[in-house]
Amino acid sequence: MKKQGILNSHISKILADLGHTDTIVIADVGLPIPAWVPKIDLALKLGVPSFQDVVDIIIEDMVIEKVIVAEELDTENQKTSQYINNQFNGILIEKLSHEQFKLLTHKAKVIIRTGEASPYANCILQAGVNFG
């Protein structure tokens, strides 16, 4: 048994297998998930686990060089927008329309579905490398 870090074996394997520029999606409960993109469904009930809980844990194990969010997040969910800006301070944050965001999810290695039930609480995390 692992002593620390992510215990979910599916998430742990995905993160270990990521290459430079590969992407994963952390999604709220309502984001459509393309049939061909693997889904790890963590949602237990509305709000559990939260988007923030899952992002906090993922970023402990993942090298992230870019974050992509829907531009609507700024006006429709200021709490999550502020969280993203604070949590990814110093990392490029790209903002696209929600429609463009959804198209990018089609290329993700995985979509991790949370129980989050607030608007536009989704992000795409692009893998960086752990060397110069």
C-alpha positions as CSV (number, residue, x, y, z in Angstrom):
1,M,0.0,0.0,0.0
2,K,1.2,3.5,-0.8
3,K,2.2,5.6,2.2
4,Q,1.4,9.0,0.8
5,G,0.3,10.8,-2.4
6,I,-2.7,9.8,-4.5
7,L,-4.2,6.5,-3.5
8,N,-6.6,6.3,-6.4
9,S,-4.8,3.8,-8.7
10,H,-6.4,5.1,-11.9
11,I,-5.4,8.7,-11.2
12,S,-1.9,7.7,-10.1
13,K,-1.3,5.7,-13.3
14,I,-2.6,8.5,-15.5
15,L,-0.2,11.0,-13.9
16,A,2.7,8.6,-14.1
17,D,2.0,8.0,-17.8
18,L,1.7,11.7,-18.8
19,G,4.2,13.1,-21.3
20,H,5.1,16.8,-22.0
21,T,2.0,18.7,-23.2
22,D,-0.4,15.8,-22.5
23,T,-3.6,17.1,-20.8
24,I,-6.1,16.0,-18.2
25,V,-9.4,17.6,-17.3
26,I,-10.8,18.2,-13.8
27,A,-14.5,18.6,-14.4
28,D,-17.6,19.6,-12.5
29,V,-20.5,17.2,-12.4
30,G,-22.2,18.7,-15.5
31,L,-19.3,18.8,-18.1
32,P,-20.1,16.6,-21.1
33,I,-17.6,13.8,-21.4
34,P,-16.8,12.5,-24.9
35,A,-17.4,8.7,-25.2
36,W,-13.8,8.0,-26.3
37,V,-12.1,9.9,-23.5
38,P,-11.5,7.8,-20.3
39,K,-13.5,9.0,-17.3
40,I,-12.5,8.6,-13.7
41,D,-15.8,9.4,-11.8
42,L,-15.2,10.6,-8.2
43,A,-18.6,12.1,-7.8
44,L,-20.4,10.8,-4.7
45,K,-23.1,13.4,-4.4
46,L,-23.5,17.1,-5.4
47,G,-20.5,18.9,-4.0
48,V,-18.5,15.8,-3.0
49,P,-15.7,15.8,-3.7
50,S,-15.3,19.4,-4.6
51,F,-13.4,20.8,-7.6
52,Q,-10.9,22.5,-5.2
53,D,-10.3,19.3,-3.2
54,V,-9.5,17.3,-6.4
55,V,-7.3,20.1,-7.9
56,D,-5.4,20.5,-4.6
57,I,-4.5,16.8,-4.6
58,I,-3.6,16.6,-8.3
59,I,-1.2,19.5,-8.3
60,E,0.8,17.9,-5.5
61,D,1.8,15.1,-8.0
62,M,1.7,16.7,-11.4
63,V,4.1,19.1,-13.1
64,I,1.8,21.7,-14.7
65,E,3.0,24.2,-17.4
66,K,-0.4,25.6,-18.4
67,V,-4.0,25.7,-17.2
68,I,-7.0,26.3,-19.5
69,V,-10.3,27.5,-18.2
70,A,-13.5,28.8,-19.8
71,E,-13.5,32.6,-20.0
72,E,-17.1,32.5,-18.5
73,L,-15.6,31.4,-15.2
74,D,-14.6,35.0,-14.4
75,T,-18.1,36.3,-14.5
76,E,-20.2,33.3,-13.7
77,N,-18.2,31.8,-10.8
78,Q,-15.9,34.3,-9.2
79,K,-15.0,32.1,-6.3
80,T,-13.6,29.4,-8.5
81,S,-11.9,31.9,-10.7
82,Q,-10.1,33.5,-7.8
83,Y,-9.1,30.0,-6.5
84,I,-7.6,29.2,-10.0
85,N,-5.7,32.4,-10.1
86,N,-4.3,31.9,-6.6
87,Q,-3.5,28.3,-6.9
88,F,-1.8,28.6,-10.3
89,N,0.0,31.9,-9.6
90,G,3.1,31.9,-11.9
91,I,1.7,29.4,-14.3
92,L,0.2,30.4,-17.7
93,I,-3.7,30.5,-17.5
94,E,-5.3,30.5,-20.9
95,K,-9.0,31.4,-21.2
96,L,-11.2,30.2,-24.0
97,S,-14.9,30.2,-24.7
98,H,-16.7,27.3,-23.0
99,E,-17.4,25.9,-26.4
100,Q,-13.7,25.9,-27.3
101,F,-12.9,24.5,-23.9
102,K,-15.3,21.6,-24.5
103,L,-13.6,20.8,-27.9
104,L,-10.2,20.6,-26.2
105,T,-11.5,18.0,-23.7
106,H,-11.7,15.6,-26.7
107,K,-7.9,15.4,-26.7
108,A,-7.4,14.8,-23.0
109,K,-5.8,11.6,-21.6
110,V,-8.6,11.5,-19.0
111,I,-11.4,13.5,-17.5
112,I,-11.7,13.4,-13.7
113,R,-15.3,14.1,-12.8
114,T,-15.9,15.7,-9.4
115,G,-19.1,16.3,-7.5
116,E,-18.7,20.0,-8.0
117,A,-22.1,21.7,-8.8
118,S,-21.1,25.3,-9.6
119,P,-20.9,26.8,-13.1
120,Y,-17.8,26.5,-15.2
121,A,-15.7,24.7,-12.4
122,N,-13.5,22.9,-14.9
123,C,-9.9,23.1,-15.9
124,I,-7.6,21.5,-18.3
125,L,-4.1,20.9,-16.9
126,Q,-1.2,20.6,-19.4
127,A,1.7,18.5,-18.3
128,G,5.2,20.1,-18.1
129,V,8.5,18.3,-17.5
130,N,10.4,17.9,-14.2
131,F,13.7,19.0,-15.6
132,G,15.3,22.2,-17.0
